[in-house]
Amino acid sequence: MSTQVDNAANLDDESIVLPWWQNPLNFLALGLSMLILGIGIGYYFGDAGATPDKNKVDVGFLQDMRYHHDQAVEMAYFYRTSAVDPHPRLSMLAEEILLTQQLENGRMVQLLRSLSASEVNDTGTAMTWMGHPMPIDEMDGLASQSELDSLAAASGDEGARIFATLMIKHHNGGIAMANYAIENASNRDVINMAKSMVKGQQAEVDELQKVIDSLNN
């Protein structure tokens, strides 16, 4: 997906403008501030007396869901700040997704630390904890590069349909991961967080579908 580029005539001919998803400055300030806030909230609400039970599902789910959340945050941030002629209801949903998933990322960092596990999956392979390993950037629900490019190029109702469709797909992939964690994780806090994700993301899927239905009428 490409960032809209200013047409200012004084840009140096040799300047390189990175696509929005590759430009670290696009999300640095937002990501750092929200991550810090999320970690703080995670520590505040975390149960200090919880038994730190864990298995491969607890750790794998938290690590992979963090990566999964990152793309939702990027898509929501793009639609909220850069989409041309955005749909008002989708702008509100994008803001909700942006804030909620950043806060959940902070909570997942806190949980991984409490389990003495790495905060990231740095193996390049995801979903081993679900029994079907795959490249981490091909996890269920993640948008492909061509889909992200289509979102960046679209505007108005077309952009709204693409964003809502991609986010429904994204959420459904996340819901499947969370449901597996509910059934197979061992840590109480991880299971409770997975349940919360299912409830919240299913509600957002329902709202996103309503927007699509209204655009098709």
C-alpha positions in Angstrom: 0.0 0.0 0.0 1.5 3.4 -1.0 1.4 6.6 1.0 -0.1 9.5 -0.7 2.8 11.7 -1.8 2.7 15.5 -1.8 3.2 17.0 -5.2 5.3 19.8 -4.0 7.7 20.9 -6.7 10.6 21.5 -4.4 11.1 17.8 -3.6 14.6 16.6 -4.4 14.5 14.3 -7.5 16.6 11.8 -5.6 14.3 11.6 -2.5 12.8 8.2 -1.8 9.3 8.1 -0.5 8.6 4.8 1.3 5.2 3.2 1.1 3.2 3.8 4.3 3.6 0.3 5.6 7.4 0.5 5.2 7.9 3.9 6.7 8.8 3.5 10.4 8.0 7.1 11.1 4.4 6.7 10.3 3.6 4.6 13.3 6.6 5.3 15.6 5.0 8.0 17.8 1.6 6.3 17.9 2.9 2.8 18.5 5.3 3.8 21.2 2.8 5.9 23.1 0.0 3.3 22.8 2.3 0.4 23.7 3.5 2.2 26.8 -0.1 3.0 27.8 -1.2 -0.6 27.1 1.6 -2.1 29.1 0.8 0.3 32.0 -2.9 -0.7 31.9 -1.9 -4.4 31.6 0.2 -4.1 34.8 -2.5 -2.2 36.6 -5.3 -4.7 35.8 -3.1 -7.8 35.9 -3.6 -10.3 38.7 -0.4 -10.3 40.6 -1.4 -13.5 42.4 -2.1 -15.4 39.2 -0.4 -18.7 38.8 2.0 -18.4 35.9 1.0 -21.7 34.2 1.8 -21.9 30.6 2.0 -24.2 27.6 3.0 -23.7 24.0 -0.5 -22.4 23.2 -0.3 -19.7 25.8 3.0 -18.4 24.5 2.4 -19.0 20.8 -1.1 -17.4 20.8 0.2 -14.2 22.5 3.3 -13.9 20.3 1.4 -14.5 17.0 -1.6 -12.4 18.0 0.7 -9.5 18.7 1.9 -9.7 15.1 -1.6 -10.2 13.8 -2.8 -7.1 15.7 -0.1 -5.0 14.2 -1.6 -5.3 10.7 -5.0 -4.4 12.0 -3.5 -1.3 13.7 -1.8 -0.3 10.5 -4.9 -0.7 8.3 -7.1 1.1 10.9 -4.5 4.0 11.2 -4.3 4.3 7.5 -8.1 4.5 7.1 -8.5 6.8 10.0 -5.9 9.3 8.9 -5.2 8.9 5.1 -8.2 7.4 3.3 -9.8 9.6 0.7 -13.5 10.4 1.4 -13.8 7.9 4.3 -17.1 6.5 5.5 -18.0 8.2 8.8 -19.0 5.0 10.6 -15.9 3.2 9.4 -13.7 6.1 10.6 -15.2 5.6 14.1 -14.7 1.8 13.9 -11.1 2.3 12.7 -10.4 4.5 15.7 -11.9 1.9 18.0 -9.8 -0.9 16.4 -6.7 1.2 16.6 -7.0 1.9 20.3 -8.3 -1.5 21.4 -5.7 -3.5 19.6 -2.8 -1.3 20.7 -4.0 -1.7 24.3 -4.3 -5.4 23.9 -0.8 -5.6 22.5 0.4 -3.9 25.7 -1.5 -6.4 27.8 0.0 -9.3 25.7 3.5 -7.9 26.3 2.8 -7.9 30.1 1.5 -11.5 29.9 4.5 -12.7 28.0 6.8 -11.1 30.5 4.9 -12.8 33.3 5.4 -16.1 31.6 9.1 -15.5 31.1 8.6 -15.8 27.4 9.9 -13.7 24.5 7.7 -10.8 23.6 7.9 -11.6 19.9 7.8 -14.6 17.6 11.2 -14.2 15.9 11.2 -17.5 14.1 9.4 -16.4 11.0 7.0 -19.3 11.4 3.6 -18.9 13.0 0.7 -21.1 14.1 2.8 -24.0 15.2 0.9 -24.0 18.4 -2.3 -24.7 16.4 -0.7 -27.6 14.6 -0.4 -26.0 11.1 2.8 -23.9 10.8 3.0 -21.3 8.1 5.1 -18.2 7.3 4.2 -15.5 9.9 3.1 -13.0 7.3 0.6 -15.6 5.9 -1.4 -16.1 9.1 -5.1 -16.6 8.8 -6.9 -13.3 8.1 -3.8 -11.3 7.2 -4.2 -9.1 4.1 -1.9 -9.8 1.2 0.3 -7.1 -0.3 -2.0 -6.7 -3.3 -5.0 -6.3 -1.0 -3.2 -3.6 1.0 -2.2 -1.8 -2.3 -5.9 -1.9 -3.4 -6.9 -0.3 -0.1 -4.4 2.5 -0.5 -5.5 3.2 -4.1 -9.2 3.2 -3.4 -11.5 6.1 -2.2 -15.0 6.7 -1.1 -17.4 3.8 -1.1 -14.9 1.5 -2.9 -12.3 2.2 -0.2 -14.9 1.7 2.5 -15.9 -1.7 1.1 -12.3 -2.8 0.8 -11.4 -1.7 4.3 -14.5 -3.3 5.9 -14.0 -6.6 3.9 -10.3 -6.8 4.8 -11.0 -6.1 8.4 -13.8 -8.7 8.6 -11.4 -11.3 7.1 -8.7 -10.1 9.6 -11.0 -10.4 12.6 -12.3 -13.8 11.6 -8.8 -15.1 11.4 -8.1 -13.6 14.9 -11.3 -15.0 16.3 -10.3 -18.5 15.1 -6.9 -18.2 16.9 -8.6 -16.9 20.0 -11.1 -19.7 20.1 -8.3 -22.3 19.8 -6.5 -20.6 22.7 -9.7 -20.7 24.8 -9.9 -24.5 24.3 -6.2 -25.3 24.6 -4.3 -22.7 26.6 -3.6 -23.3 30.3 -3.1 -19.9 31.7 -6.2 -18.3 33.1 -5.3 -14.8 32.1 -4.5 -15.8 28.5 -7.8 -17.7 28.3 -9.7 -14.7 29.7 -8.0 -12.4 27.2 -8.8 -14.7 24.3 -12.5 -14.7 25.4 -12.5 -10.9 25.5 -11.0 -10.7 22.0 -13.6 -13.0 20.6 -16.4 -10.9 22.1 -15.0 -7.6 21.0 -13.9 -8.6 17.5 -17.2 -10.4 16.7 -19.1 -7.2 17.7 -16.9 -5.3 15.3 -17.4 -7.8 12.5 -21.1 -7.3 12.9 -20.8 -3.5 12.7 -18.4 -3.8 9.6 -20.9 -6.1 7.9 -23.7 -3.6 8.5 -21.7 -0.9 6.7 -21.1 -3.2 3.8 -24.8 -4.0 3.6 -25.7 -0.3 3.7 -23.3 0.4 0.8 -24.8 -2.4 -1.3 -28.4 -1.1 -0.8 
